[in-house]
Amino acid sequence: MLSKGLRMKRKASADATRCVHSGEDRHGQAAPLTTPIAQTAVFVLPDVKALRRYAEGDRDFYLYSRYGNPTVAAAEEKIAALEGAEAAVATSSGMAAELVAALITCQAGDEIVSMLDIYGGTLKLFEQVLPRCGIKTRFIPYHDIGNAGRYFSRKTRMLFLETPTNPTVRCVDVAALAEVGRKHKACVVADNTFATPVLQKPLELGADIVIHSATKYLGGHSDLTAGVLAGSKQWMEAARQTMILTGGCLDPGCAYLLLRGLKTLHVRVERACRNAAQIAEALEAHAKVARVYYPGLESHEAHQLARRQMKDFGMMVSFDIRGGERAAERFIDRLQLWYLAASLGGVESTVSYPVLSSHIGLGAKRLRLLGVSPSTVRLSVGIEDGGDLIADLNQALARA
C-alpha cells in the first residue's frame, strides 16, 4: 500500500519537527524525499479478494480518490499530528469543512449555538444554507459571551467557536466555553484558522473538532484551496463518510501543495508573528490610527487570555483609521508593498477592507456588534522585512 511508507514510525515531540516529518517518514526506504502526487481518480485492485477486503472495511487499499488518496492521506496525517488529533479529514475548502461539521453534528430540527464573531462566509452558511436543512443557529454577541449557557436548548447539538476572530482578532476562552458545551451535551467545534496549530491547540483546550481553512496559513502560499477537520477517530469517520457523500474531496495535486506548505508552517508563523507585533506597536503610536486590534498589545481586551491559551499572538492585525471610509480607501490605494487581497495567510503581506469583502452585505447593526466599520482595515502580515512593511504603512497613512 502506498501510504504505509508515509506513516510516522517515531513520535515527533515538537511542532517544528512534525511540520516536516509527520505523515511522510521514509527512513529505511529507497523512496522519493517528497510525497509523490497520486494523480489518479481510480486505483487498480489485484483481485476480487482485495475488493472483498475493502468492502469489509479494510483500508490497506485505495479504490477511488473521492474515498481516499495516498497524497491526501499524508496531508491529513501531518495535520492530525500538529493538532494532537487521532485523525483528520481534508476537504476541498474551509467552507466544505464547516458544512461537514454541521452535517455530522446536526440533523433537521437540531440547533447550533455559535459566536456571532465568525467569518462572514460562516455566518451566511449558518443563516442562509443550514435553515434549508432544518438546522437553526443561535448567535452569541461578543459582549454576552460570558452568558453563553443562556443560548442553549434541548435541541442544541453543536457549539461553534472561532478565536482569534475575523477581522477584529477578538479572543474567547476555549476551555471555559468547551465546558459549557459539554454541560449541554453539544459537540464543540473550533475554527483555528487564524492561530494555526503552531500557536493554539483547541483540542487540548476541550474542543471536540478543530477546523481550518487550509487555504490560509497551512498552505501558506496563496496557491491552493483546501479545508480540514481534525478530532477523534469516531468524529472523523463520520466526517469522512459525509465528505464522500457530499463530494467535497481534496484533489491530490492540491494535497501535494498543502504538504509543501505545511513543512514551513512553523518558521513562517514565527517570522510573521514577529512582524505583526512590531507593526501593531507602530500603528498604536500613529496619530492617524484610532484603534489597533491585536491581542499582543496590552491594550487589547483579551491580552491576558491570549497569553494563556496561545503560544504567540498571531499574524493578523486590524485597525481603525481616522477619517472613515475615504481615508481607508486612500490608505489602501497608496500602499506599495502590501497587496489588496481578500484572503490571508500567505507569505506576502496583504490588506483587506472587510466591509467590501469578508463582511459585505451585513447590516449596520450586525457590523456594530462585530466591531467592524468603514474605518476598519485588516492586515495579514507576511514574512517580508518588518521595517519595510512599517515604512510602507507609514507613507500610506501620511497620504490617506
Stockholm file with secondary structure:
# STOCKHOLM 1.0

chainA/1-400         MLSKGLRMKRKASADATRCVHSGEDRHGQAAPLTTPIAQTAVFVLPDVKALRRYAEGDRDFYLYSRYGNPTVAAAEEKIAALEGAEAAVATSSGMAAELVAALITCQAGDEIVSMLDIYGGTLKLFEQVLPRCGIKTRFIPYHDIGNAGRYFSRKTRMLFLETPTNPTVRCVDVAALAEVGRKHKACVVADNTFATPVLQKPLELGADIVIHSATKYLGGHSDLTAGVLAGSKQWMEAARQTMILTGGCLDPGCAYLLLRGLKTLHVRVERACRNAAQIAEALEAHAKVARVYYPGLESHEAHQLARRQMKDFGMMVSFDIRGGERAAERFIDRLQLWYLAASLGGVESTVSYPVLSSHIGLGAKRLRLLGVSPSTVRLSVGIEDGGDLIADLNQALARA
#=GR chainA/1-400 SS CGGGGGSCSSCCCSHHHHHHHTTCCCTTSCCCSSCCCCCCSBCCCSSHHHHHHHHTTCCSSCCBTTTCCHHHHHHHHHHHHHHTCSEEEEESSHHHHHHHHHHHHCCTTCEEEEESSSCHHHHHIIIIIGGGGTCEEEEECGGGGGGGGGGCCTTEEEEEEESSCTTTCCCCCHHHHHHHHHHTTCEEEEECTTTHHHHCCTTTTTCSEEEEETTTTTTCSSCCCCEEEEECHHHHHHHHHHHHHHTCCCCHHHHHHHHHHHHTHHHHHHHHHHHHHHHHHHHHTCTTEEEEECTTSTTSTTHHHHHHHCSSCCSEEEEEETTHHHHHHHHHHHCSSSEECSCCCSSSCEEECGGGTTTTTCCHHHHHHHTCCTTEEEEECCSSCHHHHHHHHHHHHHTC
#=GC SS_cons         CGGGGGSCSSCCCSHHHHHHHTTCCCTTSCCCSSCCCCCCSBCCCSSHHHHHHHHTTCCSSCCBTTTCCHHHHHHHHHHHHHHTCSEEEEESSHHHHHHHHHHHHCCTTCEEEEESSSCHHHHHIIIIIGGGGTCEEEEECGGGGGGGGGGCCTTEEEEEEESSCTTTCCCCCHHHHHHHHHHTTCEEEEECTTTHHHHCCTTTTTCSEEEEETTTTTTCSSCCCCEEEEECHHHHHHHHHHHHHHTCCCCHHHHHHHHHHHHTHHHHHHHHHHHHHHHHHHHHTCTTEEEEECTTSTTSTTHHHHHHHCSSCCSEEEEEETTHHHHHHHHHHHCSSSEECSCCCSSSCEEECGGGTTTTTCCHHHHHHHTCCTTEEEEECCSSCHHHHHHHHHHHHHTC
//
